[in-house]
Amino acid sequence: GNWVYAKHFVHNLYALVPPEQYFGEHPEYFSLVNGKRTHISAQLCLTNPDVLEITIEACRNILQSEPEARVMTIPQRDCDGHCTCEEGRALDEKEGSPSATMVTFVNSVAERLEPEFPHIMFDTLAYTYTVEPPGTVTPRHNVIIRLCNICACDSHTLEGCEKNARFLSQLKSWHKITDNI
């Protein structure tokens, strides 16, 4: 037995909301970085309600076409460039981490699609700028946090190596708000 990922395994935000399809007419769907909307080395604007609807429909289409899938991934792209629009920035500052907008967004997708796909888990990354958990926002029961240990030492146990102290702390912090890690 294994868990089959639907279509993509990681870094697929632009596969769900492609900039070549949307950026020209809707730059507001993409990150506000240094006061300018961009899709270059950037993410989506996760507080934009249209982005949520487009993502839900894209996930629905993928899941309908892949009935063997058990996980739908909705992780950030492999770059920073997270959105600093007023709504997202306010939530991230209140929660103490940009993971707040990501978890809130994935929770919304998971909640909306759960009635149609009750067997699907939705996952996202705790990676680079989202590695620290939010203060009070918690992942839903059908959301998995894929915590990335990109700065940890793989040669030693987590407890036995000082290089793993930060990762171990992050793992414990995420574990306080979810068992789905």
C-alpha positions in Angstrom: 0.0 0.0 0.0 1.0 3.5 -0.6 -0.4 7.0 -0.8 -0.8 8.2 -4.4 -0.4 11.9 -5.0 -2.8 13.5 -7.5 -0.8 14.7 -10.6 1.9 16.7 -8.8 4.1 15.9 -5.9 5.4 19.4 -5.0 5.7 23.1 -5.9 2.6 23.1 -8.1 0.8 26.4 -7.3 1.4 27.7 -10.9 0.1 24.4 -12.3 -3.2 25.1 -10.5 -3.3 28.9 -11.4 -1.0 29.3 -14.4 0.5 32.8 -14.8 0.5 32.4 -18.6 -3.3 32.1 -18.4 -4.1 34.6 -15.7 -1.3 37.2 -15.1 -2.0 39.4 -18.1 -5.6 40.1 -17.1 -5.4 39.4 -13.4 -2.0 40.4 -11.9 -3.9 40.6 -8.5 -3.9 36.8 -8.5 -0.1 36.8 -7.9 2.2 38.0 -5.2 2.7 41.6 -4.3 6.4 41.9 -3.8 8.1 45.2 -3.1 4.9 47.0 -4.0 4.5 45.3 -7.4 2.5 42.3 -8.6 4.7 39.7 -10.1 4.8 36.0 -11.1 8.5 35.9 -11.5 10.1 34.1 -8.5 6.9 34.6 -6.7 3.8 32.9 -5.3 0.0 33.4 -5.6 -2.0 35.9 -3.6 -3.5 33.4 -1.2 -6.0 35.9 0.2 -7.6 36.6 -3.2 -11.0 34.9 -3.3 -10.8 34.3 -7.1 -7.5 32.4 -6.6 -9.3 30.2 -4.0 -12.1 29.4 -6.5 -9.7 28.7 -9.4 -7.6 26.5 -7.2 -10.6 24.6 -5.9 -11.8 24.0 -9.5 -8.4 22.9 -10.6 -8.1 20.5 -7.7 -11.6 19.1 -8.4 -10.7 18.5 -12.0 -7.5 16.7 -11.1 -9.1 14.6 -8.4 -12.0 13.6 -10.7 -9.5 12.4 -13.4 -7.4 10.5 -10.8 -9.7 8.3 -8.7 -6.7 6.3 -7.3 -5.3 9.5 -5.7 -5.3 9.9 -2.0 -3.3 13.2 -1.6 -3.8 16.5 -3.3 -0.8 18.7 -2.8 -1.1 22.5 -2.6 2.4 23.7 -1.6 4.3 26.9 -2.3 6.6 27.2 -5.2 10.4 26.6 -4.7 11.2 30.3 -4.2 10.2 33.0 -1.7 8.3 35.8 -3.3 5.3 35.4 -0.9 2.5 37.9 -1.2 2.8 41.0 1.0 -0.7 42.4 0.2 -2.5 44.1 3.0 -4.7 41.1 3.9 -2.0 38.5 3.8 0.5 40.6 5.6 -2.0 41.4 8.4 -2.7 37.7 8.9 0.9 36.6 8.8 1.9 39.4 11.3 -0.9 38.5 13.6 0.0 34.8 13.5 3.8 35.3 13.5 4.5 33.5 10.3 3.7 33.5 6.6 2.6 29.9 7.1 -0.7 31.4 8.3 -1.9 32.4 4.9 -0.7 29.1 3.4 -2.5 27.0 6.0 -5.6 29.1 5.9 -5.7 28.8 2.1 -5.2 25.0 2.1 -7.7 24.6 4.9 -10.3 26.4 2.7 -9.6 24.2 -0.3 -9.7 21.1 1.9 -13.0 22.1 3.6 -14.7 22.9 0.3 -13.7 19.7 -1.4 -14.1 17.3 1.5 -17.8 16.6 0.9 -17.0 15.5 -2.7 -13.7 13.8 -1.9 -13.9 12.6 1.7 -11.0 10.1 1.2 -8.5 12.8 0.1 -5.9 14.4 2.3 -4.6 17.8 1.2 -0.9 18.6 1.9 1.2 21.7 1.9 4.8 22.5 2.8 6.4 23.9 5.8 9.4 25.1 3.9 11.7 28.1 3.7 9.4 31.1 4.6 6.6 28.9 5.9 8.7 26.6 8.0 7.5 28.2 11.3 3.9 27.3 12.3 1.3 30.0 12.7 0.3 31.1 16.2 -3.4 30.1 16.3 -4.3 28.9 12.8 -4.4 25.1 12.8 -4.5 22.7 9.9 -7.8 20.9 9.4 -8.1 17.1 10.1 -7.7 16.5 6.3 -4.6 18.7 5.9 -1.0 17.3 6.1 2.0 19.5 6.8 5.0 18.3 4.9 7.8 19.7 7.1 11.0 20.0 5.1 14.3 19.4 6.9 16.5 21.2 4.3 18.9 22.6 6.9 19.0 19.5 9.2 21.8 17.0 9.5 20.8 13.6 8.0 23.8 11.8 9.5 22.6 11.9 13.1 19.5 11.5 15.2 17.4 14.7 15.6 18.2 14.8 19.3 21.8 13.8 19.0 23.1 16.6 16.7 23.2 20.3 17.4 22.7 21.0 13.7 19.2 19.5 14.2 18.1 21.7 17.1 16.2 24.2 14.9 14.5 21.5 12.9 13.6 19.5 16.0 12.1 22.7 17.5 10.1 23.3 14.4 8.8 19.7 14.4 7.7 20.0 18.0 6.0 23.3 17.3 4.1 21.9 14.3 3.2 18.8 16.4 1.5 21.1 19.0 -1.1 22.1 16.4 -1.4 18.9 14.2 -0.6 15.2 14.2 -0.6 15.2 10.4 3.1 15.9 9.7 
